[in-house]
């Protein structure tokens, strides 16, 4: 069989037909794929809207990864819609990398509504996963124009909570306030946080209104009632605050803030000065708290102090010794007083010493300086006592304790015989109590004796006069009169000498031994002897004779002084021309064969003629 040659034109036509047939087939496939894709998009959209997020994620993903020609014939809007559904579903199911995928889509899309929806979804995603700081910028840029009221309320709450958690309370507050009346998912939580912020800002009426809406909710009933009780306290309604606190404490179901409720009840009783009632609540708080604030420890200690429970008060005040503030100073002052109440002077001294070193409360420092000085004095720390008392007088010259302090300073200076310094300390004191008078008498008397030894008899006499102006001690006053009499006699003022020796005799009667401890020379015998001499000089021979006679009673004179007294008694009788009584006295002196015997012989010869 002969093979014929093919016609080129025919071949072209066949090819064209084949090509046309092929094109028609492709158009049919594209139409079918597009319809199939739309169905997938619609399905995914419905699954998303009905909350079937995993199914929506799967459907959208299948659409985007369809096999064959559909991968390049999907139009761009449908493809972006599928990507949006997939991103939203991934965020709602917390799929790994969901936020990164959403962020990438936001960066690449030019479709503003897509960016807005993804921003809002990312905000919810970060909120739900407690990445609150990351949620804030997405919530802030979210478009709410197409959101329902409930969606807007949810958005505002979550943004407010994110602000709250970031401690940006100024931005959180108006958002919580805007949703507190909107019913919905966050109605109770919105009121709770609005109440908290209002409470912290001192808007107690606003806080109370919001707290009242949530106080019985299971989520808040163990927390909010405490805030309500506190709000009444801060509003000044202490009676209601206490009533609420006591009621809540008595509840079988204990509040989260049960310990703080006890403190609130204690605080109200404390401020109303019901210290006995306050203590059980304070004790519960103390025993159930991990950490006690210094103010609470002080109030507890003060309650013990006011109920005379000194040792319990000491236990609470003592830890406050390191506090360098007004509370610490007051605590140390009261601690010192508690130690005095149990007669622990050493510990009291230490407490007052700490108090005296702080300047927050001047009245307490003033008293502490005095008490620290007094206790140091009692315990033999004389230099420390002197320094503390001088500091008190210097820093508080108008103090009601100035007289007492200066008196103690005088006593301390006496111990070192610093009479001049002691005299200067006390001379200008105007408010003079018994202790001052005793110290002044000692100081001026001692200063007088010192000046007498130096030969300053005129100054010594004036000091003895000052000493007698405050005759607190009878024995010392007697000694002062003795030496004033001695000075007067030596100065030729015999009348003054008689007066002072006579005053000595009256004052020393019954306290001779005490007088002699002050001055061994100022004895009754010496006083009568000197009175006799002074009376002779004034011509009162009867008084002189009696004084000389009294000086010899009791045998207190030395032999020489005793014979002098006998001789002068005889002279007094002689001057009275009572020779009969004078003669045996002269003979007594003659018999002693002493220097005075020659004088006695002369007087005897005159008598016998």
PADO-530414 format. One record per residue (C-alpha): residue number from 1; residue in three letters; x, y, z. Coordinates in steps of 0.05 Angstrom, whole numbers, plus 5000, padded with zeros to 4 digits. Layout:
# PADO-530414
MARGU num residuo    u    v    w
MARGU NUM     ALA    X    Y    Z
...
This chain:
# PADO-530414
MARGU num residuo    u    v    w
MARGU   1     UNK 5000 5000 5000
MARGU   2     UNK 5027 5068 4980
MARGU   3     UNK 5034 5115 5037
MARGU   4     UNK 5009 5185 5020
MARGU   5     UNK 5042 5250 5045
MARGU   6     UNK 5006 5289 5100
MARGU   7     UNK 4975 5358 5086
MARGU   8     UNK 5007 5412 5131
MARGU   9     UNK 4944 5455 5131
MARGU  10     UNK 4902 5398 5157
MARGU  11     UNK 4951 5385 5211
MARGU  12     UNK 4946 5458 5234
MARGU  13     UNK 4870 5456 5236
MARGU  14     UNK 4871 5394 5278
MARGU  15     UNK 4920 5426 5325
MARGU  16     UNK 4876 5488 5330
MARGU  17     UNK 4815 5446 5345
MARGU  18     UNK 4853 5408 5396
MARGU  19     UNK 4876 5474 5426
MARGU  20     UNK 4805 5502 5427
MARGU  21     UNK 4781 5439 5459
MARGU  22     UNK 4836 5446 5511
MARGU  23     UNK 4818 5519 5526
MARGU  24     UNK 4746 5502 5535
MARGU  25     UNK 4766 5448 5584
MARGU  26     UNK 4809 5496 5625
MARGU  27     UNK 4753 5548 5629
MARGU  28     UNK 4707 5494 5657
MARGU  29     UNK 4758 5473 5708
MARGU  30     UNK 4769 5546 5731
MARGU  31     UNK 4695 5558 5740
MARGU  32     UNK 4688 5495 5780
MARGU  33     UNK 4748 5510 5824
MARGU  34     UNK 4724 5581 5838
MARGU  35     UNK 4656 5556 5860
MARGU  36     UNK 4689 5503 5903
MARGU  37     UNK 4735 5557 5934
MARGU  38     UNK 4677 5602 5950
MARGU  39     UNK 4642 5545 5985
MARGU  40     UNK 4705 5533 6027
MARGU  41     UNK 4710 5607 6045
MARGU  42     UNK 4637 5611 6065
MARGU  43     UNK 4645 5547 6105
MARGU  44     UNK 4705 5574 6141
MARGU  45     UNK 4670 5640 6155
MARGU  46     UNK 4610 5604 6185
MARGU  47     UNK 4654 5560 6228
MARGU  48     UNK 4691 5621 6253
MARGU  49     UNK 4626 5658 6269
MARGU  50     UNK 4598 5598 6306
MARGU  51     UNK 4661 5591 6349
MARGU  52     UNK 4687 5528 6315
MARGU  53     UNK 4755 5557 6311
MARGU  54     UNK 4795 5493 6299
MARGU  55     UNK 4749 5474 6241
MARGU  56     UNK 4753 5544 6212
MARGU  57     UNK 4829 5541 6217
MARGU  58     UNK 4829 5474 6182
MARGU  59     UNK 4781 5495 6127
MARGU  60     UNK 4818 5560 6113
MARGU  61     UNK 4884 5523 6111
MARGU  62     UNK 4856 5472 6062
MARGU  63     UNK 4830 5527 6018
MARGU  64     UNK 4898 5561 6016
MARGU  65     UNK 4935 5496 6001
MARGU  66     UNK 4885 5467 5949
MARGU  67     UNK 4921 5420 5899
MARGU  68     UNK 4927 5431 5825
MARGU  69     UNK 4907 5492 5786
MARGU  70     UNK 4866 5523 5842
MARGU  71     UNK 4930 5545 5876
MARGU  72     UNK 4943 5597 5822
MARGU  73     UNK 4872 5615 5801
MARGU  74     UNK 4847 5637 5870
MARGU  75     UNK 4834 5711 5866
MARGU  76     UNK 4869 5757 5915
MARGU  77     UNK 4809 5781 5958
MARGU  78     UNK 4788 5709 5971
MARGU  79     UNK 4859 5689 5988
MARGU  80     UNK 4866 5747 6038
MARGU  81     UNK 4798 5730 6067
MARGU  82     UNK 4822 5658 6078
MARGU  83     UNK 4886 5683 6109
MARGU  84     UNK 4847 5728 6156
MARGU  85     UNK 4802 5670 6177
MARGU  86     UNK 4862 5626 6188
MARGU  87     UNK 4898 5679 6229
MARGU  88     UNK 4837 5694 6271
MARGU  89     UNK 4823 5621 6284
MARGU  90     UNK 4896 5608 6301
MARGU  91     UNK 4894 5664 6352
MARGU  92     UNK 4830 5638 6383
MARGU  93     UNK 4859 5567 6390
MARGU  94     UNK 4926 5592 6415
MARGU  95     UNK 4960 5555 6358
MARGU  96     UNK 5036 5557 6360
MARGU  97     UNK 5063 5619 6324
MARGU  98     UNK 4993 5647 6317
MARGU  99     UNK 5014 5717 6338
MARGU 100     UNK 5074 5717 6291
MARGU 101     UNK 5029 5697 6233
MARGU 102     UNK 4979 5751 6250
MARGU 103     UNK 5033 5804 6256
MARGU 104     UNK 5061 5783 6188
MARGU 105     UNK 4992 5789 6156
MARGU 106     UNK 4983 5859 6187
MARGU 107     UNK 5049 5881 6157
MARGU 108     UNK 5033 5856 6087
MARGU 109     UNK 4960 5871 6078
MARGU 110     UNK 4936 5936 6049
MARGU 111     UNK 4866 5923 6071
MARGU 112     UNK 4852 5969 6131
MARGU 113     UNK 4792 5929 6159
MARGU 114     UNK 4836 5867 6159
MARGU 115     UNK 4889 5903 6199
MARGU 116     UNK 4837 5929 6249
MARGU 117     UNK 4806 5859 6259
MARGU 118     UNK 4874 5828 6270
MARGU 119     UNK 4896 5883 6318
MARGU 120     UNK 4835 5871 6361
MARGU 121     UNK 4845 5796 6357
MARGU 122     UNK 4918 5802 6376
MARGU 123     UNK 4899 5845 6436
MARGU 124     UNK 4850 5792 6460
MARGU 125     UNK 4902 5738 6447
MARGU 126     UNK 4956 5773 6489
MARGU 127     UNK 4905 5789 6543
MARGU 128     UNK 4882 5717 6547
MARGU 129     UNK 4953 5693 6551
MARGU 130     UNK 4970 5745 6605
MARGU 131     UNK 5018 5783 6560
MARGU 132     UNK 4983 5846 6581
MARGU 133     UNK 5036 5897 6563
MARGU 134     UNK 5037 5869 6491
MARGU 135     UNK 4962 5874 6487
MARGU 136     UNK 4958 5948 6502
MARGU 137     UNK 4982 5977 6434
MARGU 138     UNK 4935 5931 6395
MARGU 139     UNK 4875 5950 6439
MARGU 140     UNK 4893 6024 6433
MARGU 141     UNK 4893 6021 6356
MARGU 142     UNK 4831 5977 6349
MARGU 143     UNK 4772 6007 6310
MARGU 144     UNK 4708 6001 6351
MARGU 145     UNK 4661 6031 6299
MARGU 146     UNK 4634 5963 6278
MARGU 147     UNK 4633 5931 6348
MARGU 148     UNK 4572 5918 6390
MARGU 149     UNK 4563 5950 6458
MARGU 150     UNK 4583 5886 6492
MARGU 151     UNK 4645 5879 6449
MARGU 152     UNK 4664 5951 6464
MARGU 153     UNK 4655 5938 6539
MARGU 154     UNK 4698 5876 6534
MARGU 155     UNK 4752 5914 6497
MARGU 156     UNK 4752 5971 6547
MARGU 157     UNK 4755 5924 6606
MARGU 158     UNK 4813 5885 6578
MARGU 159     UNK 4851 5948 6560
MARGU 160     UNK 4835 5977 6629
MARGU 161     UNK 4859 5914 6663
MARGU 162     UNK 4923 5916 6622
MARGU 163     UNK 4934 5988 6643
MARGU 164     UNK 4919 5969 6715
MARGU 165     UNK 4968 5911 6713
MARGU 166     UNK 5021 5960 6685
MARGU 167     UNK 5004 6007 6743
MARGU 168     UNK 4980 6060 6694
MARGU 169     UNK 4920 6074 6739
MARGU 170     UNK 4905 6142 6708
MARGU 171     UNK 4888 6109 6641
MARGU 172     UNK 4854 6049 6673
MARGU 173     UNK 4806 6089 6717
MARGU 174     UNK 4763 6123 6663
MARGU 175     UNK 4757 6058 6624
MARGU 176     UNK 4732 6019 6685
MARGU 177     UNK 4685 6076 6701
MARGU 178     UNK 4656 6074 6630
MARGU 179     UNK 4636 6000 6634
MARGU 180     UNK 4615 5993 6707
MARGU 181     UNK 4542 6002 6689
MARGU 182     UNK 4544 5959 6625
MARGU 183     UNK 4518 5889 6637
MARGU 184     UNK 4557 5832 6607
MARGU 185     UNK 4617 5788 6615
MARGU 186     UNK 4659 5839 6654
MARGU 187     UNK 4604 5875 6693
MARGU 188     UNK 4625 5848 6762
MARGU 189     UNK 4700 5852 6748
MARGU 190     UNK 4692 5922 6721
MARGU 191     UNK 4658 5945 6784
MARGU 192     UNK 4709 5910 6828
MARGU 193     UNK 4768 5945 6795
MARGU 194     UNK 4731 6011 6791
MARGU 195     UNK 4719 6003 6865
MARGU 196     UNK 4793 5989 6879
MARGU 197     UNK 4817 6049 6840
MARGU 198     UNK 4765 6094 6872
MARGU 199     UNK 4785 6067 6940
MARGU 200     UNK 4859 6081 6927
MARGU 201     UNK 4843 6151 6903
MARGU 202     UNK 4801 6166 6964
MARGU 203     UNK 4735 6169 6925
MARGU 204     UNK 4700 6128 6978
MARGU 205     UNK 4628 6139 6956
MARGU 206     UNK 4645 6115 6886
MARGU 207     UNK 4683 6056 6914
MARGU 208     UNK 4627 6037 6961
MARGU 209     UNK 4576 6039 6905
MARGU 210     UNK 4616 5992 6861
MARGU 211     UNK 4636 5945 6919
MARGU 212     UNK 4563 5938 6940
MARGU 213     UNK 4548 5909 6871
MARGU 214     UNK 4599 5853 6878
MARGU 215     UNK 4603 5840 6953
MARGU 216     UNK 4560 5777 6951
MARGU 217     UNK 4590 5748 6888
MARGU 218     UNK 4627 5683 6901
MARGU 219     UNK 4690 5711 6869
MARGU 220     UNK 4692 5774 6913
MARGU 221     UNK 4654 5759 6977
MARGU 222     UNK 4717 5740 7015
MARGU 223     UNK 4753 5804 6995
MARGU 224     UNK 4706 5862 6982
MARGU 225     UNK 4670 5864 7050
MARGU 226     UNK 4737 5882 7082
MARGU 227     UNK 4744 5942 7036
MARGU 228     UNK 4673 5963 7052
MARGU 229     UNK 4688 5962 7127
MARGU 230     UNK 4752 6002 7115
MARGU 231     UNK 4714 6053 7073
MARGU 232     UNK 4668 6068 7131
MARGU 233     UNK 4729 6078 7175
MARGU 234     UNK 4761 6126 7125
MARGU 235     UNK 4695 6163 7118
MARGU 236     UNK 4697 6175 7193
MARGU 237     UNK 4640 6128 7210
MARGU 238     UNK 4680 6087 7259
MARGU 239     UNK 4620 6057 7293
MARGU 240     UNK 4596 6025 7227
MARGU 241     UNK 4667 6005 7210
MARGU 242     UNK 4673 5969 7277
MARGU 243     UNK 4604 5938 7269
MARGU 244     UNK 4622 5911 7200
MARGU 245     UNK 4690 5886 7223
MARGU 246     UNK 4661 5848 7283
MARGU 247     UNK 4605 5819 7240
MARGU 248     UNK 4653 5794 7187
MARGU 249     UNK 4701 5766 7239
MARGU 250     UNK 4644 5725 7268
MARGU 251     UNK 4627 5695 7200
MARGU 252     UNK 4640 5620 7195
MARGU 253     UNK 4672 5631 7128
MARGU 254     UNK 4734 5671 7142
MARGU 255     UNK 4752 5728 7096
MARGU 256     UNK 4818 5732 7058
MARGU 257     UNK 4832 5794 7099
MARGU 258     UNK 4809 5766 7166
MARGU 259     UNK 4874 5786 7200
MARGU 260     UNK 4867 5857 7173
MARGU 261     UNK 4795 5859 7198
MARGU 262     UNK 4821 5845 7269
MARGU 263     UNK 4870 5903 7260
MARGU 264     UNK 4814 5948 7237
MARGU 265     UNK 4772 5931 7299
MARGU 266     UNK 4833 5941 7343
MARGU 267     UNK 4847 6008 7310
MARGU 268     UNK 4777 6035 7323
MARGU 269     UNK 4780 6014 7396
MARGU 270     UNK 4849 6044 7403
MARGU 271     UNK 4829 6111 7374
MARGU 272     UNK 4769 6112 7420
MARGU 273     UNK 4816 6098 7478
MARGU 274     UNK 4784 6031 7493
MARGU 275     UNK 4850 5997 7504
MARGU 276     UNK 4825 5935 7540
MARGU 277     UNK 4777 5921 7483
MARGU 278     UNK 4830 5934 7431
MARGU 279     UNK 4880 5884 7458
MARGU 280     UNK 4847 5818 7438
MARGU 281     UNK 4842 5842 7366
MARGU 282     UNK 4914 5867 7367
MARGU 283     UNK 4937 5801 7395
MARGU 284     UNK 4902 5761 7340
MARGU 285     UNK 4932 5806 7288
MARGU 286     UNK 5001 5800 7320
MARGU 287     UNK 4998 5724 7325
MARGU 288     UNK 4973 5715 7253
MARGU 289     UNK 5015 5765 7214
MARGU 290     UNK 5082 5749 7183
MARGU 291     UNK 5104 5821 7189
MARGU 292     UNK 5081 5876 7236
MARGU 293     UNK 5087 5950 7218
MARGU 294     UNK 5121 5993 7270
MARGU 295     UNK 5058 6035 7279
MARGU 296     UNK 5018 5974 7297
MARGU 297     UNK 5071 5948 7345
MARGU 298     UNK 5072 6016 7379
MARGU 299     UNK 4996 6018 7386
MARGU 300     UNK 4995 5949 7415
MARGU 301     UNK 5050 5967 7464
MARGU 302     UNK 5014 6031 7483
MARGU 303     UNK 4950 5992 7496
MARGU 304     UNK 4988 5947 7544
MARGU 305     UNK 5019 6009 7575
MARGU 306     UNK 4952 6041 7587
MARGU 307     UNK 4925 5977 7619
MARGU 308     UNK 4986 5972 7665
MARGU 309     UNK 5012 5909 7632
MARGU 310     UNK 5084 5933 7637
MARGU 311     UNK 5121 5871 7615
MARGU 312     UNK 5077 5861 7554
MARGU 313     UNK 5086 5934 7537
MARGU 314     UNK 5161 5927 7544
MARGU 315     UNK 5160 5868 7495
MARGU 316     UNK 5126 5910 7442
MARGU 317     UNK 5164 5975 7453
MARGU 318     UNK 5233 5945 7455
MARGU 319     UNK 5238 5927 7380
MARGU 320     UNK 5226 6000 7364
MARGU 321     UNK 5292 6022 7395
MARGU 322     UNK 5324 6026 7326
MARGU 323     UNK 5271 6072 7297
MARGU 324     UNK 5300 6142 7286
MARGU 325     UNK 5234 6179 7283
MARGU 326     UNK 5180 6209 7327
MARGU 327     UNK 5147 6141 7339
MARGU 328     UNK 5213 6110 7359
MARGU 329     UNK 5228 6167 7408
MARGU 330     UNK 5159 6162 7440
MARGU 331     UNK 5166 6087 7446
MARGU 332     UNK 5233 6094 7481
MARGU 333     UNK 5205 6144 7530
MARGU 334     UNK 5147 6098 7547
MARGU 335     UNK 5194 6039 7550
MARGU 336     UNK 5236 6075 7601
MARGU 337     UNK 5174 6089 7643
MARGU 338     UNK 5153 6015 7639
MARGU 339     UNK 5222 5994 7665
MARGU 340     UNK 5215 6043 7722
MARGU 341     UNK 5147 6012 7739
MARGU 342     UNK 5181 5944 7748
MARGU 343     UNK 5241 5976 7783
MARGU 344     UNK 5291 5959 7729
MARGU 345     UNK 5330 6024 7733
MARGU 346     UNK 5387 6000 7690
MARGU 347     UNK 5342 5985 7630
MARGU 348     UNK 5302 6048 7643
MARGU 349     UNK 5365 6089 7640
MARGU 350     UNK 5384 6058 7573
MARGU 351     UNK 5315 6073 7544
MARGU 352     UNK 5315 6145 7567
MARGU 353     UNK 5386 6153 7540
MARGU 354     UNK 5363 6131 7470
MARGU 355     UNK 5303 6178 7475
MARGU 356     UNK 5346 6237 7496
MARGU 357     UNK 5389 6230 7433
MARGU 358     UNK 5329 6243 7386
MARGU 359     UNK 5300 6311 7369
MARGU 360     UNK 5233 6294 7340
MARGU 361     UNK 5192 6307 7403
MARGU 362     UNK 5223 6362 7445
MARGU 363     UNK 5180 6353 7507
MARGU 364     UNK 5200 6279 7509
MARGU 365     UNK 5273 6295 7498
MARGU 366     UNK 5271 6347 7553
MARGU 367     UNK 5241 6298 7603
MARGU 368     UNK 5287 6241 7579
MARGU 369     UNK 5349 6283 7590
MARGU 370     UNK 5327 6296 7661
MARGU 371     UNK 5309 6223 7675
MARGU 372     UNK 5373 6198 7642
MARGU 373     UNK 5412 6246 7685
MARGU 374     UNK 5376 6226 7749
MARGU 375     UNK 5384 6152 7737
MARGU 376     UNK 5457 6161 7719
MARGU 377     UNK 5466 6200 7784
MARGU 378     UNK 5432 6145 7824
MARGU 379     UNK 5475 6091 7792
MARGU 380     UNK 5540 6128 7802
MARGU 381     UNK 5553 6153 7731
MARGU 382     UNK 5565 6223 7756
MARGU 383     UNK 5600 6252 7695
MARGU 384     UNK 5546 6225 7648
MARGU 385     UNK 5493 6251 7695
MARGU 386     UNK 5525 6320 7697
MARGU 387     UNK 5531 6323 7621
MARGU 388     UNK 5458 6302 7610
MARGU 389     UNK 5430 6351 7661
MARGU 390     UNK 5472 6409 7635
MARGU 391     UNK 5448 6393 7564
MARGU 392     UNK 5377 6395 7588
MARGU 393     UNK 5386 6463 7622
MARGU 394     UNK 5423 6491 7562
MARGU 395     UNK 5373 6467 7510
MARGU 396     UNK 5310 6480 7551
MARGU 397     UNK 5326 6540 7595
MARGU 398     UNK 5252 6553 7609
MARGU 399     UNK 5237 6481 7625
MARGU 400     UNK 5191 6464 7683
MARGU 401     UNK 5245 6415 7702
MARGU 402     UNK 5300 6467 7704
MARGU 403     UNK 5300 6475 7779
MARGU 404     UNK 5304 6400 7790
MARGU 405     UNK 5360 6393 7739
MARGU 406     UNK 5400 6451 7768
MARGU 407     UNK 5390 6422 7837
MARGU 408     UNK 5419 6356 7815
MARGU 409     UNK 5476 6392 7779
MARGU 410     UNK 5491 6427 7845
MARGU 411     UNK 5491 6361 7882
MARGU 412     UNK 5538 6331 7830
MARGU 413     UNK 5586 6390 7835
MARGU 414     UNK 5585 6384 7910
MARGU 415     UNK 5614 6315 7904
MARGU 416     UNK 5677 6345 7873
MARGU 417     UNK 5676 6405 7920
MARGU 418     UNK 5662 6450 7860
MARGU 419     UNK 5624 6498 7904
MARGU 420     UNK 5634 6560 7861
MARGU 421     UNK 5606 6524 7799
MARGU 422     UNK 5549 6496 7839
MARGU 423     UNK 5533 6564 7868
MARGU 424     UNK 5530 6595 7798
MARGU 425     UNK 5484 6540 7773
MARGU 426     UNK 5433 6551 7829
MARGU 427     UNK 5437 6625 7845
MARGU 428     UNK 5387 6649 7792
MARGU 429     UNK 5335 6594 7801
MARGU 430     UNK 5266 6624 7816
MARGU 431     UNK 5221 6564 7823
MARGU 432     UNK 5248 6533 7887
MARGU 433     UNK 5224 6466 7912
MARGU 434     UNK 5245 6426 7972
MARGU 435     UNK 5301 6391 7935
MARGU 436     UNK 5328 6457 7911
MARGU 437     UNK 5327 6486 7981
MARGU 438     UNK 5365 6427 8008
MARGU 439     UNK 5417 6432 7953
MARGU 440     UNK 5423 6508 7959
MARGU 441     UNK 5434 6502 8034
MARGU 442     UNK 5489 6450 8024
MARGU 443     UNK 5523 6489 7968
MARGU 444     UNK 5524 6557 8002
MARGU 445     UNK 5547 6527 8068
MARGU 446     UNK 5603 6487 8035
MARGU 447     UNK 5623 6547 7993
MARGU 448     UNK 5625 6589 8057
MARGU 449     UNK 5671 6539 8092
MARGU 450     UNK 5716 6539 8031
MARGU 451     UNK 5720 6615 8030
MARGU 452     UNK 5732 6617 8105
MARGU 453     UNK 5793 6573 8097
MARGU 454     UNK 5817 6621 8044
MARGU 455     UNK 5809 6679 8093
MARGU 456     UNK 5750 6710 8056
MARGU 457     UNK 5709 6717 8120
MARGU 458     UNK 5663 6772 8095
MARGU 459     UNK 5643 6732 8033
MARGU 460     UNK 5638 6670 8076
MARGU 461     UNK 5590 6706 8124
MARGU 462     UNK 5545 6728 8065
MARGU 463     UNK 5544 6656 8039
MARGU 464     UNK 5523 6631 8107
MARGU 465     UNK 5467 6683 8108
MARGU 466     UNK 5444 6656 8039
MARGU 467     UNK 5447 6586 8067
MARGU 468     UNK 5401 6606 8124
MARGU 469     UNK 5349 6633 8076
MARGU 470     UNK 5333 6562 8055
MARGU 471     UNK 5339 6524 8122
MARGU 472     UNK 5317 6457 8094
MARGU 473     UNK 5363 6419 8142
MARGU 474     UNK 5360 6439 8216
MARGU 475     UNK 5429 6411 8232
MARGU 476     UNK 5462 6449 8175
MARGU 477     UNK 5426 6512 8194
MARGU 478     UNK 5454 6504 8265
MARGU 479     UNK 5524 6496 8238
MARGU 480     UNK 5515 6559 8196
MARGU 481     UNK 5495 6598 8257
MARGU 482     UNK 5556 6572 8295
MARGU 483     UNK 5604 6597 8242
MARGU 484     UNK 5567 6663 8233
MARGU 485     UNK 5575 6672 8308
MARGU 486     UNK 5649 6656 8303
MARGU 487     UNK 5659 6706 8246
MARGU 488     UNK 5620 6760 8283
MARGU 489     UNK 5659 6750 8347
MARGU 490     UNK 5726 6754 8311
MARGU 491     UNK 5701 6817 8276
MARGU 492     UNK 5682 6849 8343
MARGU 493     UNK 5608 6845 8329
MARGU 494     UNK 5593 6813 8396
MARGU 495     UNK 5518 6825 8395
MARGU 496     UNK 5513 6786 8329
MARGU 497     UNK 5557 6733 8357
MARGU 498     UNK 5510 6725 8417
MARGU 499     UNK 5450 6720 8370
MARGU 500     UNK 5481 6668 8326
MARGU 501     UNK 5509 6624 8382
MARGU 502     UNK 5441 6628 8416
MARGU 503     UNK 5407 6607 8351
MARGU 504     UNK 5456 6550 8344
MARGU 505     UNK 5439 6525 8414
MARGU 506     UNK 5365 6525 8399
MARGU 507     UNK 5371 6490 8332
MARGU 508     UNK 5424 6439 8353
MARGU 509     UNK 5385 6415 8412
MARGU 510     UNK 5368 6342 8398
MARGU 511     UNK 5408 6338 8333
MARGU 512     UNK 5478 6349 8362
MARGU 513     UNK 5506 6286 8330
MARGU 514     UNK 5481 6307 8261
MARGU 515     UNK 5511 6376 8270
MARGU 516     UNK 5578 6347 8289
MARGU 517     UNK 5578 6304 8225
MARGU 518     UNK 5573 6369 8186
MARGU 519     UNK 5625 6406 8229
MARGU 520     UNK 5665 6373 8284
MARGU 521     UNK 5679 6441 8315
MARGU 522     UNK 5607 6463 8319
MARGU 523     UNK 5592 6427 8384
MARGU 524     UNK 5544 6448 8438
MARGU 525     UNK 5602 6456 8488
MARGU 526     UNK 5641 6502 8441
MARGU 527     UNK 5578 6542 8425
MARGU 528     UNK 5565 6555 8500
MARGU 529     UNK 5638 6572 8510
MARGU 530     UNK 5637 6622 8453
MARGU 531     UNK 5570 6649 8476
MARGU 532     UNK 5600 6661 8544
MARGU 533     UNK 5658 6701 8514
MARGU 534     UNK 5611 6742 8470
MARGU 535     UNK 5565 6756 8529
MARGU 536     UNK 5624 6779 8571
MARGU 537     UNK 5641 6828 8515
MARGU 538     UNK 5570 6856 8516
MARGU 539     UNK 5571 6862 8592
MARGU 540     UNK 5517 6809 8603
MARGU 541     UNK 5556 6774 8658
MARGU 542     UNK 5497 6733 8682
MARGU 543     UNK 5487 6703 8613
MARGU 544     UNK 5561 6694 8606
MARGU 545     UNK 5566 6657 8673
MARGU 546     UNK 5509 6612 8653
MARGU 547     UNK 5539 6597 8585
MARGU 548     UNK 5607 6580 8614
MARGU 549     UNK 5574 6534 8664
MARGU 550     UNK 5534 6499 8610
MARGU 551     UNK 5596 6490 8567
MARGU 552     UNK 5627 6446 8620
MARGU 553     UNK 5568 6399 8625
MARGU 554     UNK 5575 6332 8591
MARGU 555     UNK 5651 6333 8593
MARGU 556     UNK 5657 6350 8519
MARGU 557     UNK 5710 6404 8529
MARGU 558     UNK 5784 6389 8529
MARGU 559     UNK 5819 6398 8596
MARGU 560     UNK 5848 6465 8575
MARGU 561     UNK 5781 6491 8549
MARGU 562     UNK 5746 6465 8610
MARGU 563     UNK 5793 6503 8657
MARGU 564     UNK 5784 6565 8612
MARGU 565     UNK 5709 6558 8621
MARGU 566     UNK 5718 6552 8697
MARGU 567     UNK 5763 6613 8698
MARGU 568     UNK 5714 6654 8655
MARGU 569     UNK 5655 6632 8696
MARGU 570     UNK 5692 6656 8757
MARGU 571     UNK 5707 6722 8722
MARGU 572     UNK 5633 6731 8706
MARGU 573     UNK 5616 6719 8779
MARGU 574     UNK 5672 6767 8799
MARGU 575     UNK 5644 6821 8752
MARGU 576     UNK 5576 6811 8786
MARGU 577     UNK 5613 6820 8853
MARGU 578     UNK 5590 6751 8872
MARGU 579     UNK 5657 6736 8905
MARGU 580     UNK 5631 6678 8947
MARGU 581     UNK 5616 6637 8884
MARGU 582     UNK 5676 6663 8845
MARGU 583     UNK 5728 6643 8898
MARGU 584     UNK 5719 6566 8894
MARGU 585     UNK 5721 6570 8818
MARGU 586     UNK 5788 6608 8821
MARGU 587     UNK 5815 6557 8870
MARGU 588     UNK 5795 6501 8821
MARGU 589     UNK 5838 6533 8767
MARGU 590     UNK 5895 6546 8816
MARGU 591     UNK 5895 6474 8837
MARGU 592     UNK 5903 6452 8765
MARGU 593     UNK 5970 6488 8763
MARGU 594     UNK 5964 6511 8690
MARGU 595     UNK 5982 6576 8656
MARGU 596     UNK 5914 6605 8675
MARGU 597     UNK 5929 6590 8748
MARGU 598     UNK 5969 6655 8756
MARGU 599     UNK 5909 6696 8733
MARGU 600     UNK 5865 6658 8781
MARGU 601     UNK 5913 6673 8839
MARGU 602     UNK 5910 6747 8824
MARGU 603     UNK 5834 6747 8823
MARGU 604     UNK 5833 6707 8889
MARGU 605     UNK 5881 6757 8921
MARGU 606     UNK 5836 6815 8900
MARGU 607     UNK 5776 6780 8931
MARGU 608     UNK 5812 6765 8996
MARGU 609     UNK 5840 6835 9000
